[in-house]
């Protein structure tokens, strides 16, 4: 669910009272079918969330029926991990569902902002969801759209699943248009893409995709269109997540892979079996304390609510590990291929098959970021910059995530700054990280003072484009003590909805000034 600020059209709903009791106060989210408003139940004097079907859909009988079905399906369920539904309203052309208001963010937002989660956190989130799905399936309700944007992470430690808008109870007819799929293509089970009967095992498949994304930073099936994604899961088996991230334990990866079986009979029989397979790992966690992302909903916590650290300890906080291709790091020189370069640049970047492994690297003293037009915290994930020079490809510096590959407004790029131990003649910059077709300019500067540096007005030492392998950038023997990697295009989406580039390793090859 995306946080929004009310626009001119939305302001007309502020102060609207639906059903004679639900007063709308501010828009807090919007999805494909509906808006979510913070409001007050004036009869009971409590804050509520009011989900209102978009006006252009309110006249569509199929959508209205599906929308009302959400309330009916969810109201049948009572569980701490299911968003509570209080009421439905049909008033003056508005179709609304009244729900509990939560101090929470979505799993989608957490993944976009902070990257993959550690295995223990992933399992603890999954266990809460499996508890909820078991209750729903026992009641004959299949969610049918389990995905990160429908998973709420509350500040008091709870995990809740929302949006039963396309749920199917076993005594109801499936609500689809002719030839239309219900659900989000990225997370749908294979049987949801065909005419086969769907049961609770489809939800377990979708949850396994969510877990896979939490563990690796990427969904197992990808494509340019929903149809391409659907075709991939019908005819291929996902890569074991342990091949993408070496620290994923077998007792986490194996249950996920079983739940991702194409044939429902090969998956777990139910949520309880999936939960049992994960329980042993859940008891093996240890303490981690990191800040949470800002919430999307707002409500004062109750006095009896435990603090996050007491109630959940480690879960929900991601370790700062990113997706890596394990088979690419053993002999980097064997994988180097030519990268597309700017033909007009006399010092364009090329991949050198062996130089990076045979020429001594220049000592690196520090790394930072350069983000002159950024807002919010200084720099571009500045605290992660040292991970790019720590000789550990399992740790990474990464850009923030963006809605487009070309950066917003006047912002033309973001930079990773690498400082050498002293002046040197710099020959090559070795880079290992994202392989999603990103592009950048590379600058060799005399010092780390960037106060007068303008990447748009300065001639780059090299240009790189469409980066899809580890690369060596030719620095031409230029003398300096600072290298700036100025990323100008974020390439293809590394995750399902946002654009981002990570650098796992940056090394500089050259000779200290005055040496031999």
Kinemage of the C-alpha trace (Angstrom):
@kinemage 1
@onewidth
@group {chain A} dominant
@subgroup {mainchain}
@vectorlist {calphas} color= white
{ca unk a 1} P 0.000 0.000 0.000
{ca unk a 2} L 1.504 3.320 -1.056
{ca unk a 3} L 1.451 6.330 1.215
{ca unk a 4} L 0.005 9.397 -0.419
{ca unk a 5} L -0.691 13.005 0.390
{ca unk a 6} L -4.242 14.046 -0.438
{ca unk a 7} L -4.474 15.833 -3.774
{ca unk a 8} L -7.083 18.400 -4.830
{ca unk a 9} L -9.677 15.737 -5.704
{ca unk a 10} L -9.072 13.878 -2.461
{ca unk a 11} L -9.484 16.986 -0.312
{ca unk a 12} L -13.204 16.895 -1.105
{ca unk a 13} L -13.552 13.758 1.020
{ca unk a 14} L -11.947 15.265 4.116
{ca unk a 15} L -14.714 15.663 6.686
{ca unk a 16} L -17.111 13.381 4.794
{ca unk a 17} L -19.154 11.231 7.161
{ca unk a 18} L -20.101 7.811 5.787
{ca unk a 19} L -23.024 5.835 7.130
{ca unk a 20} L -23.777 8.609 9.590
{ca unk a 21} L -20.786 7.679 11.807
{ca unk a 22} L -17.399 7.338 10.029
{ca unk a 23} L -15.712 10.734 9.593
{ca unk a 24} L -12.822 10.812 7.077
{ca unk a 25} L -9.740 12.745 8.182
{ca unk a 26} L -6.718 12.027 5.975
{ca unk a 27} L -5.715 9.792 3.071
{ca unk a 28} L -3.089 7.285 4.179
{ca unk a 29} L -2.870 4.837 1.288
{ca unk a 30} L -4.038 3.853 -2.158
{ca unk a 31} L -4.043 0.637 -4.167
{ca unk a 32} L -5.362 -0.576 -7.481
{ca unk a 33} L -8.933 -0.931 -6.245
{ca unk a 34} L -9.339 1.438 -3.328
{ca unk a 35} L -8.106 4.253 -1.133
{ca unk a 36} L -7.534 3.879 2.595
{ca unk a 37} L -8.444 6.777 4.870
{ca unk a 38} L -7.788 7.422 8.515
{ca unk a 39} L -11.061 8.275 10.194
{ca unk a 40} L -13.043 8.285 13.417
{ca unk a 41} L -16.014 6.192 14.385
{ca unk a 42} L -18.063 8.966 15.969
{ca unk a 43} L -20.406 6.501 17.677
{ca unk a 44} L -17.722 4.499 19.494
{ca unk a 45} L -15.135 7.296 19.590
{ca unk a 46} L -12.282 5.248 18.124
{ca unk a 47} L -9.877 5.664 15.224
{ca unk a 48} L -10.517 3.439 12.206
{ca unk a 49} L -9.206 2.797 8.713
{ca unk a 50} L -11.837 3.247 6.003
{ca unk a 51} L -11.212 1.536 2.675
{ca unk a 52} L -13.164 3.217 -0.134
{ca unk a 53} L -13.538 1.709 -3.602
{ca unk a 54} L -12.237 4.010 -6.341
{ca unk a 55} L -15.138 6.001 -7.890
{ca unk a 56} L -14.574 4.657 -11.403
{ca unk a 57} L -15.023 1.127 -10.040
{ca unk a 58} L -17.952 1.821 -7.727
{ca unk a 59} L -20.352 1.569 -10.664
{ca unk a 60} L -18.988 -1.789 -11.762
{ca unk a 61} L -21.143 -4.551 -10.324
{ca unk a 62} L -18.346 -7.150 -10.464
{ca unk a 63} L -15.888 -4.949 -8.591
{ca unk a 64} L -18.463 -3.915 -6.012
{ca unk a 65} L -19.367 -7.541 -5.401
{ca unk a 66} L -15.711 -8.468 -5.000
{ca unk a 67} L -15.149 -5.496 -2.714
{ca unk a 68} L -18.055 -6.454 -0.449
{ca unk a 69} L -16.859 -10.047 -0.465
{ca unk a 70} L -13.612 -8.869 1.159
{ca unk a 71} L -15.539 -7.678 4.175
{ca unk a 72} L -17.654 -10.820 4.373
{ca unk a 73} L -14.635 -13.121 4.078
{ca unk a 74} L -12.468 -11.195 6.552
{ca unk a 75} L -15.286 -10.673 9.061
{ca unk a 76} L -15.649 -14.460 9.315
{ca unk a 77} L -12.092 -14.667 10.595
{ca unk a 78} L -10.754 -13.779 14.019
{ca unk a 79} L -7.008 -13.964 14.567
{ca unk a 80} L -4.301 -11.576 15.863
{ca unk a 81} L -2.532 -11.761 12.489
{ca unk a 82} L -5.587 -10.877 10.369
{ca unk a 83} L -6.615 -7.238 9.976
{ca unk a 84} L -9.938 -6.841 11.769
{ca unk a 85} L -13.020 -5.742 9.817
{ca unk a 86} L -15.667 -3.779 11.730
{ca unk a 87} L -18.324 -2.726 9.232
{ca unk a 88} L -19.344 -2.141 5.616
{ca unk a 89} L -20.930 1.041 4.246
{ca unk a 90} L -22.751 1.851 1.029
{ca unk a 91} L -23.525 5.571 1.097
{ca unk a 92} L -24.190 8.085 -1.704
{ca unk a 93} L -22.198 6.166 -4.303
{ca unk a 94} L -19.361 5.315 -1.915
{ca unk a 95} L -18.577 1.685 -1.153
{ca unk a 96} L -16.474 1.316 1.994
{ca unk a 97} L -15.104 -1.216 4.476
{ca unk a 98} L -14.261 -0.080 7.997
{ca unk a 99} L -11.206 -1.768 9.537
{ca unk a 100} L -8.868 -1.484 12.503
{ca unk a 101} L -6.264 1.266 12.191
{ca unk a 102} L -2.697 0.063 12.671
{ca unk a 103} L 0.644 1.677 13.435
{ca unk a 104} L 2.454 -0.275 10.760
{ca unk a 105} L 4.375 -0.368 7.520
{ca unk a 106} L 4.133 -2.921 4.716
{ca unk a 107} L 6.658 -5.646 4.065
{ca unk a 108} L 6.873 -4.270 0.521
{ca unk a 109} L 8.052 -0.915 1.792
{ca unk a 110} L 10.553 -2.491 4.183
{ca unk a 111} L 12.097 -4.604 1.411
{ca unk a 112} L 12.274 -1.628 -0.961
{ca unk a 113} L 13.923 0.617 1.603
{ca unk a 114} L 16.226 -1.773 3.464
{ca unk a 115} L 16.797 -4.781 1.211
{ca unk a 116} L 16.625 -8.505 2.020
{ca unk a 117} L 15.910 -9.849 5.501
{ca unk a 118} L 18.034 -12.320 7.423
{ca unk a 119} L 16.799 -15.944 7.547
{ca unk a 120} L 15.597 -15.809 11.174
{ca unk a 121} L 13.553 -12.667 10.554
{ca unk a 122} L 12.053 -14.164 7.401
{ca unk a 123} L 11.001 -17.311 9.260
{ca unk a 124} L 9.464 -15.420 12.183
{ca unk a 125} L 7.370 -13.261 9.827
{ca unk a 126} L 6.317 -16.371 7.889
{ca unk a 127} L 5.235 -18.186 11.054
{ca unk a 128} L 2.816 -15.379 11.949
{ca unk a 129} L 1.353 -15.472 8.446
{ca unk a 130} L 1.026 -19.249 8.455
{ca unk a 131} L -0.909 -19.026 11.725
{ca unk a 132} L -3.334 -16.612 10.055
{ca unk a 133} L -3.629 -18.636 6.850
{ca unk a 134} L -4.350 -21.815 8.812
{ca unk a 135} L -7.304 -20.073 10.485
{ca unk a 136} L -8.543 -18.751 7.138
{ca unk a 137} L -8.207 -22.093 5.349
{ca unk a 138} L -9.979 -23.912 8.173
{ca unk a 139} L -12.842 -21.448 7.733
{ca unk a 140} L -12.904 -22.218 3.999
{ca unk a 141} L -11.376 -18.881 2.959
{ca unk a 142} L -8.447 -18.715 0.518
{ca unk a 143} L -6.673 -15.363 0.419
{ca unk a 144} L -5.485 -15.722 -3.213
{ca unk a 145} L -3.287 -12.588 -3.167
{ca unk a 146} L -0.546 -13.091 -0.576
{ca unk a 147} L 2.194 -10.559 -1.402
{ca unk a 148} L 4.456 -8.090 0.460
{ca unk a 149} L 2.112 -5.114 0.021
{ca unk a 150} L -0.661 -7.052 1.794
{ca unk a 151} L 1.549 -7.899 4.786
{ca unk a 152} L 1.610 -5.315 7.580
{ca unk a 153} L 4.431 -5.086 10.101
{ca unk a 154} L 3.230 -3.377 13.268
{ca unk a 155} L 5.440 -1.427 15.626
{ca unk a 156} L 4.246 -3.441 18.612
{ca unk a 157} L 5.633 -6.601 17.039
{ca unk a 158} L 2.555 -8.025 15.340
{ca unk a 159} L 2.396 -9.221 11.733
{ca unk a 160} L -0.972 -8.951 10.000
{ca unk a 161} L -2.301 -9.951 6.613
{ca unk a 162} L -4.755 -7.639 4.872
{ca unk a 163} L -6.878 -7.370 1.739
{ca unk a 164} L -9.165 -10.313 1.325
{ca unk a 165} L -10.684 -8.433 -1.622
{ca unk a 166} L -10.260 -11.390 -3.958
{ca unk a 167} L -10.574 -14.097 -1.328
{ca unk a 168} L -12.690 -17.092 -2.289
{ca unk a 169} L -14.785 -18.884 0.286
{ca unk a 170} L -15.566 -22.509 -0.493
{ca unk a 171} L -19.268 -21.783 -0.815
{ca unk a 172} L -18.887 -18.844 -3.228
{ca unk a 173} L -18.296 -18.514 -6.952
{ca unk a 174} L -14.883 -17.260 -7.988
{ca unk a 175} L -15.104 -13.594 -8.906
{ca unk a 176} L -13.206 -13.083 -12.150
{ca unk a 177} L -13.988 -11.586 -15.492
{ca unk a 178} L -13.878 -13.867 -18.511
{ca unk a 179} L -10.211 -14.564 -19.262
{ca unk a 180} L -8.986 -12.393 -16.377
{ca unk a 181} L -6.649 -13.520 -13.609
{ca unk a 182} L -7.334 -12.640 -9.994
{ca unk a 183} L -4.236 -11.881 -7.952
{ca unk a 184} L -0.815 -10.378 -8.597
{ca unk a 185} L 1.068 -12.227 -11.344
{ca unk a 186} L 4.425 -12.128 -9.559
{ca unk a 187} L 3.089 -14.103 -6.581
{ca unk a 188} L 0.383 -16.334 -8.102
{ca unk a 189} L 0.521 -20.123 -7.874
{ca unk a 190} L 0.621 -22.039 -11.188
{ca unk a 191} L -2.922 -23.367 -10.707
{ca unk a 192} L -4.189 -19.790 -10.418
{ca unk a 193} L -2.983 -19.196 -13.976
{ca unk a 194} L -4.972 -22.107 -15.398
{ca unk a 195} L -8.474 -23.456 -14.999
{ca unk a 196} L -7.478 -25.855 -12.214
{ca unk a 197} L -9.205 -25.832 -8.846
{ca unk a 198} L -7.508 -23.649 -6.243
{ca unk a 199} L -7.220 -24.461 -2.557
{ca unk a 200} L -5.151 -23.256 0.397
{ca unk a 201} L -1.937 -24.662 -1.088
{ca unk a 202} L -2.001 -21.745 -3.548
{ca unk a 203} L -1.573 -19.364 -0.598
{ca unk a 204} L 1.375 -21.446 0.646
{ca unk a 205} L 3.004 -21.136 -2.786
{ca unk a 206} L 2.541 -17.350 -2.763
{ca unk a 207} L 3.955 -17.112 0.758
{ca unk a 208} L 6.984 -19.139 -0.366
{ca unk a 209} L 7.618 -16.556 -3.117
{ca unk a 210} L 7.395 -13.802 -0.487
{ca unk a 211} L 9.912 -15.689 1.685
{ca unk a 212} L 12.208 -16.227 -1.320
{ca unk a 213} L 12.181 -12.476 -1.985
{ca unk a 214} L 12.843 -11.712 1.687
{ca unk a 215} L 15.826 -14.070 1.691
{ca unk a 216} L 17.445 -13.191 -1.639
{ca unk a 217} L 16.163 -9.745 -2.583
{ca unk a 218} L 14.575 -11.095 -5.765
{ca unk a 219} L 11.489 -13.094 -6.700
{ca unk a 220} L 12.178 -16.538 -8.223
{ca unk a 221} L 10.356 -15.902 -11.507
{ca unk a 222} L 10.805 -12.702 -13.474
{ca unk a 223} L 9.734 -11.281 -16.805
{ca unk a 224} L 8.839 -8.105 -18.661
{ca unk a 225} L 5.105 -8.835 -18.495
{ca unk a 226} L 2.681 -10.703 -16.283
{ca unk a 227} L 2.286 -13.290 -19.023
{ca unk a 228} L 6.066 -13.868 -19.173
{ca unk a 229} L 6.215 -14.320 -15.396
{ca unk a 230} L 3.290 -16.734 -15.542
{ca unk a 231} L 4.910 -18.769 -18.330
{ca unk a 232} L 8.158 -19.031 -16.355
{ca unk a 233} L 6.521 -20.597 -13.323
{ca unk a 234} L 4.506 -23.032 -15.430
{ca unk a 235} L 7.585 -24.454 -17.141
{ca unk a 236} L 10.631 -23.914 -14.905
{ca unk a 237} L 11.903 -24.662 -11.434
{ca unk a 238} L 13.272 -21.782 -9.331
{ca unk a 239} L 16.958 -21.643 -8.421
{ca unk a 240} L 17.615 -22.840 -4.890
{ca unk a 241} L 17.992 -19.644 -2.806
{ca unk a 242} L 21.237 -21.017 -1.323
{ca unk a 243} L 22.867 -20.543 -4.728
{ca unk a 244} L 22.033 -16.847 -4.556
{ca unk a 245} L 22.902 -16.229 -0.925
{ca unk a 246} L 25.334 -18.599 0.752
{ca unk a 247} L 24.258 -17.946 4.361
{ca unk a 248} L 20.691 -19.257 3.918
{ca unk a 249} L 20.410 -22.443 6.041
{ca unk a 250} L 19.154 -25.663 4.487
{ca unk a 251} L 16.355 -25.889 7.062
{ca unk a 252} L 14.969 -22.621 5.667
{ca unk a 253} L 15.655 -23.125 1.969
{ca unk a 254} L 14.244 -26.659 1.748
{ca unk a 255} L 10.734 -25.848 3.081
{ca unk a 256} L 10.580 -22.820 0.771
{ca unk a 257} L 11.541 -24.919 -2.249
{ca unk a 258} L 8.981 -27.579 -1.339
{ca unk a 259} L 6.216 -24.963 -1.088
{ca unk a 260} L 7.286 -23.705 -4.544
{ca unk a 261} L 6.564 -27.056 -6.196
{ca unk a 262} L 4.582 -26.592 -9.400
{ca unk a 263} L 2.191 -29.406 -8.488
{ca unk a 264} L 0.054 -28.713 -5.380
{ca unk a 265} L 0.313 -32.355 -4.289
{ca unk a 266} L 4.090 -31.945 -3.955
{ca unk a 267} L 3.737 -29.007 -1.540
{ca unk a 268} L 2.819 -29.120 2.136
{ca unk a 269} L -0.700 -30.398 2.785
{ca unk a 270} L -1.557 -27.292 4.749
{ca unk a 271} L -0.278 -24.245 6.615
{ca unk a 272} L 0.273 -26.298 9.791
{ca unk a 273} L 2.715 -28.622 7.978
{ca unk a 274} L 4.620 -25.669 6.466
{ca unk a 275} L 4.750 -24.062 9.907
{ca unk a 276} L 6.073 -27.248 11.538
{ca unk a 277} L 8.895 -27.412 8.978
{ca unk a 278} L 10.016 -23.897 9.952
{ca unk a 279} L 9.583 -24.098 13.728
{ca unk a 280} L 13.012 -25.513 14.579
{ca unk a 281} L 14.772 -22.563 12.923
{ca unk a 282} L 12.549 -20.030 14.686
{ca unk a 283} L 13.889 -20.943 18.131
{ca unk a 284} L 17.464 -20.277 17.082
{ca unk a 285} L 17.465 -16.466 16.815
{ca unk a 286} L 19.611 -13.893 18.601
{ca unk a 287} L 19.351 -10.201 19.390
{ca unk a 288} L 19.682 -7.499 16.716
{ca unk a 289} L 18.610 -3.879 17.190
{ca unk a 290} L 18.234 -1.612 14.144
{ca unk a 291} L 15.871 1.324 13.456
{ca unk a 292} L 12.536 0.633 11.776
{ca unk a 293} L 11.199 2.418 8.687
{ca unk a 294} L 8.584 5.126 9.123
{ca unk a 295} L 5.027 3.771 9.532
{ca unk a 296} L 2.270 4.265 6.981
{ca unk a 297} L -0.569 4.212 9.511
{ca unk a 298} L -0.736 6.186 12.716
{ca unk a 299} L -2.190 5.197 16.039
{ca unk a 300} L -0.998 5.568 19.610
{ca unk a 301} L 0.059 2.147 20.976
{ca unk a 302} L -2.009 0.754 23.811
{ca unk a 303} L -0.566 0.533 27.314
{ca unk a 304} L -0.528 -3.254 27.233
{ca unk a 305} L 1.411 -3.432 23.955
{ca unk a 306} L 4.935 -4.773 24.398
{ca unk a 307} L 7.841 -2.895 22.883
{ca unk a 308} L 9.094 -4.208 19.566
{ca unk a 309} L 12.376 -5.504 20.986
{ca unk a 310} L 10.717 -7.373 23.858
{ca unk a 311} L 7.979 -8.969 21.781
{ca unk a 312} L 9.902 -9.947 18.706
{ca unk a 313} L 13.588 -9.329 19.397
{ca unk a 314} L 15.307 -10.046 16.141
{ca unk a 315} L 12.563 -10.511 13.563
{ca unk a 316} L 11.614 -7.722 11.153
{ca unk a 317} L 15.076 -6.142 11.160
{ca unk a 318} L 17.004 -6.938 8.009
{ca unk a 319} L 20.655 -7.767 8.014
{ca unk a 320} L 22.495 -5.648 5.510
{ca unk a 321} L 23.138 -8.503 3.070
{ca unk a 322} L 22.276 -8.304 -0.633
{ca unk a 323} L 21.762 -10.766 -3.453
{ca unk a 324} L 25.009 -12.219 -4.821
{ca unk a 325} L 25.679 -14.766 -7.502
{ca unk a 326} L 27.730 -17.350 -5.651
{ca unk a 327} L 29.159 -18.994 -8.737
{ca unk a 328} L 30.597 -15.686 -9.952
{ca unk a 329} L 32.965 -14.962 -7.101
{ca unk a 330} L 35.342 -17.944 -7.112
{ca unk a 331} L 37.380 -16.995 -10.173
{ca unk a 332} L 36.287 -13.490 -11.162
{ca unk a 333} L 38.699 -13.265 -14.065
{ca unk a 334} L 37.043 -16.221 -15.844
{ca unk a 335} L 33.697 -14.450 -15.864
{ca unk a 336} L 34.832 -11.098 -17.201
{ca unk a 337} L 33.130 -10.269 -20.481
{ca unk a 338} L 33.066 -7.137 -22.561
{ca unk a 339} L 30.706 -4.454 -21.307
{ca unk a 340} L 29.033 -1.918 -23.595
{ca unk a 341} L 30.972 1.337 -23.449
{ca unk a 342} L 30.712 4.847 -24.747
{ca unk a 343} L 32.459 4.727 -28.138
{ca unk a 344} L 33.281 8.430 -27.936
{ca unk a 345} L 35.304 8.062 -24.766
{ca unk a 346} L 39.038 7.571 -25.351
{ca unk a 347} L 39.354 5.976 -21.921
{ca unk a 348} L 36.260 3.838 -22.009
{ca unk a 349} L 35.805 0.942 -19.622
{ca unk a 350} L 36.751 -2.562 -20.652
{ca unk a 351} L 36.943 -5.895 -18.929
{ca unk a 352} L 40.546 -7.037 -18.517
{ca unk a 353} L 40.739 -10.835 -18.231
{ca unk a 354} L 43.548 -11.022 -15.704
{ca unk a 355} L 45.075 -7.657 -14.808
{ca unk a 356} L 42.974 -7.134 -11.696
{ca unk a 357} L 44.221 -10.367 -10.254
{ca unk a 358} L 47.927 -9.908 -11.038
{ca unk a 359} L 48.602 -6.189 -10.477
{ca unk a 360} L 48.836 -4.996 -6.870
{ca unk a 361} L 45.861 -2.998 -5.697
{ca unk a 362} L 46.370 0.521 -4.430
{ca unk a 363} L 45.645 0.876 -0.733
{ca unk a 364} L 42.145 2.235 -0.058
{ca unk a 365} L 41.634 4.370 3.022
{ca unk a 366} L 37.896 5.058 2.999
{ca unk a 367} L 34.662 5.096 1.041
{ca unk a 368} L 31.700 7.452 1.113
{ca unk a 369} L 28.898 8.713 -1.091
{ca unk a 370} L 28.141 11.819 -3.135
{ca unk a 371} L 24.520 12.920 -3.428
{ca unk a 372} L 24.442 16.719 -3.841
{ca unk a 373} L 20.736 16.877 -4.724
{ca unk a 374} L 19.541 14.270 -2.241
{ca unk a 375} L 17.004 14.942 0.480
{ca unk a 376} L 16.628 13.448 3.944
{ca unk a 377} L 19.660 11.826 5.548
{ca unk a 378} L 23.046 13.074 4.189
{ca unk a 379} L 24.538 10.989 1.429
{ca unk a 380} L 23.153 7.965 -0.379
{ca unk a 381} L 23.102 5.159 2.192
{ca unk a 382} L 26.405 6.629 3.358
{ca unk a 383} L 26.651 4.215 6.289
{ca unk a 384} L 26.852 1.279 3.838
{ca unk a 385} L 29.735 2.680 1.758
{ca unk a 386} L 32.502 0.834 3.689
{ca unk a 387} L 30.881 -2.468 2.666
{ca unk a 388} L 32.030 -1.822 -0.928
{ca unk a 389} L 35.733 -1.892 0.071
{ca unk a 390} L 35.798 -4.571 2.798
{ca unk a 391} L 36.923 -7.438 0.512
{ca unk a 392} L 33.720 -9.290 1.357
{ca unk a 393} L 31.371 -9.736 -1.645
{ca unk a 394} L 28.581 -10.766 0.728
{ca unk a 395} L 28.305 -7.153 1.938
{ca unk a 396} L 27.342 -4.251 -0.302
{ca unk a 397} L 26.810 -0.564 -0.679
{ca unk a 398} L 23.569 0.112 -2.494
{ca unk a 399} L 21.733 3.134 -3.780
{ca unk a 400} L 18.363 3.990 -2.398
{ca unk a 401} L 15.435 2.586 -4.387
{ca unk a 402} L 13.717 4.761 -7.006
{ca unk a 403} L 10.521 4.766 -9.054
{ca unk a 404} L 12.410 5.145 -12.350
{ca unk a 405} L 15.919 4.285 -13.583
{ca unk a 406} L 16.789 7.904 -14.471
{ca unk a 407} L 16.307 9.537 -11.033
{ca unk a 408} L 13.639 12.112 -10.152
{ca unk a 409} L 13.470 15.808 -11.010
{ca unk a 410} L 16.802 17.646 -11.342
{ca unk a 411} L 18.751 14.770 -9.811
{ca unk a 412} L 21.063 13.277 -12.458
{ca unk a 413} L 22.750 10.559 -10.459
{ca unk a 414} L 24.327 9.383 -7.209
{ca unk a 415} L 27.947 8.599 -6.433
{ca unk a 416} L 30.148 6.109 -4.595
{ca unk a 417} L 33.435 7.774 -3.567
{ca unk a 418} L 36.573 5.660 -3.005
{ca unk a 419} L 39.670 7.322 -1.488
{ca unk a 420} L 43.155 5.836 -1.812
{ca unk a 421} L 45.788 5.932 0.918
{ca unk a 422} L 47.679 8.619 -1.000
{ca unk a 423} L 48.328 10.046 -4.479
{ca unk a 424} L 48.778 7.316 -7.072
{ca unk a 425} L 48.768 6.590 -10.774
{ca unk a 426} L 45.476 4.761 -11.155
{ca unk a 427} L 45.161 2.126 -13.867
{ca unk a 428} L 41.937 0.228 -13.239
{ca unk a 429} L 38.812 0.216 -11.101
{ca unk a 430} L 37.394 -3.255 -10.504
{ca unk a 431} L 33.664 -3.379 -9.755
{ca unk a 432} L 31.467 -6.308 -8.757
{ca unk a 433} L 27.797 -5.853 -7.969
{ca unk a 434} L 24.467 -5.472 -9.740
{ca unk a 435} L 24.260 -7.010 -13.206
{ca unk a 436} L 21.032 -5.331 -14.283
{ca unk a 437} L 22.350 -3.067 -17.059
{ca unk a 438} L 23.188 0.028 -15.015
{ca unk a 439} L 25.319 2.911 -16.351
{ca unk a 440} L 27.779 5.359 -14.813
{ca unk a 441} L 30.538 7.919 -15.301
{ca unk a 442} L 33.888 7.403 -13.555
{ca unk a 443} L 36.079 10.305 -12.397
{ca unk a 444} L 39.645 10.363 -11.060
{ca unk a 445} L 40.051 13.412 -8.807
{ca unk a 446} L 43.163 14.854 -7.142
{ca unk a 447} L 41.614 14.786 -3.673
{ca unk a 448} L 38.535 13.834 -1.690
{ca unk a 449} L 37.353 17.439 -1.518
{ca unk a 450} L 34.146 17.399 -3.586
{ca unk a 451} L 32.932 20.864 -2.679
{ca unk a 452} L 33.641 22.176 -6.200
{ca unk a 453} L 33.027 18.932 -8.058
{ca unk a 454} L 30.206 18.922 -10.628
{ca unk a 455} L 29.752 15.590 -12.438
{ca unk a 456} L 27.742 17.301 -15.167
{ca unk a 457} L 30.436 19.883 -15.918
{ca unk a 458} L 33.499 17.652 -15.473
{ca unk a 459} L 34.901 15.434 -18.211
{ca unk a 460} L 34.730 11.815 -17.029
{ca unk a 461} L 37.766 9.575 -17.034
{ca unk a 462} L 35.584 6.727 -18.341
{ca unk a 463} L 31.985 5.879 -19.143
{ca unk a 464} L 30.320 2.525 -18.551
{ca unk a 465} L 26.899 1.432 -19.713
{ca unk a 466} L 24.672 -1.637 -19.673
{ca unk a 467} L 26.774 -3.300 -16.953
{ca unk a 468} L 25.838 -6.974 -16.692
{ca unk a 469} L 29.081 -8.595 -15.446
{ca unk a 470} L 31.890 -7.755 -13.021
{ca unk a 471} L 34.029 -5.176 -14.845
{ca unk a 472} L 37.408 -3.465 -14.887
{ca unk a 473} L 37.248 0.226 -15.753
{ca unk a 474} L 40.328 1.655 -17.506
{ca unk a 475} L 41.475 4.715 -15.524
{ca unk a 476} L 44.277 5.486 -18.004
{ca unk a 477} L 47.070 5.912 -15.453
{ca unk a 478} L 45.594 9.218 -14.296
{ca unk a 479} L 47.054 10.526 -11.055
{ca unk a 480} L 44.795 11.195 -8.115
{ca unk a 481} L 43.658 9.981 -4.727
{ca unk a 482} L 39.888 9.756 -5.207
{ca unk a 483} L 37.685 7.822 -7.627
{ca unk a 484} L 34.008 8.756 -8.007
{ca unk a 485} L 31.587 6.242 -9.511
{ca unk a 486} L 28.700 8.490 -10.616
{ca unk a 487} L 25.721 6.232 -11.385
{ca unk a 488} L 23.502 7.851 -14.017
{ca unk a 489} L 21.056 5.064 -14.789
{ca unk a 490} L 19.844 2.308 -12.458
{ca unk a 491} L 19.228 -0.240 -15.213
{ca unk a 492} L 16.511 -2.850 -14.981
{ca unk a 493} L 14.465 -3.458 -11.848
{ca unk a 494} L 16.365 -5.669 -9.430
{ca unk a 495} L 13.232 -6.166 -7.343
{ca unk a 496} L 9.609 -6.337 -8.324
{ca unk a 497} L 8.696 -2.663 -8.126
{ca unk a 498} L 11.753 -0.370 -7.717
{ca unk a 499} L 15.123 0.470 -9.259
{ca unk a 500} L 18.388 0.089 -7.339
{ca unk a 501} L 22.094 -0.643 -7.881
{ca unk a 502} L 24.470 -2.311 -5.434
{ca unk a 503} L 28.280 -2.493 -5.427
{ca unk a 504} L 29.614 -5.554 -3.605
{ca unk a 505} L 33.303 -4.893 -4.199
{ca unk a 506} L 35.360 -1.919 -5.493
{ca unk a 507} L 39.140 -2.228 -5.873
{ca unk a 508} L 41.681 0.106 -7.476
{ca unk a 509} L 44.777 -1.059 -9.351
{ca unk a 510} L 47.766 1.223 -9.856
{ca unk a 511} L 51.089 2.469 -8.504
{ca unk a 512} L 51.665 4.944 -5.661
{ca unk a 513} L 53.117 8.201 -6.970
{ca unk a 514} L 56.922 8.023 -7.089
{ca unk a 515} L 56.995 4.218 -7.034
{ca unk a 516} L 59.296 2.280 -9.399
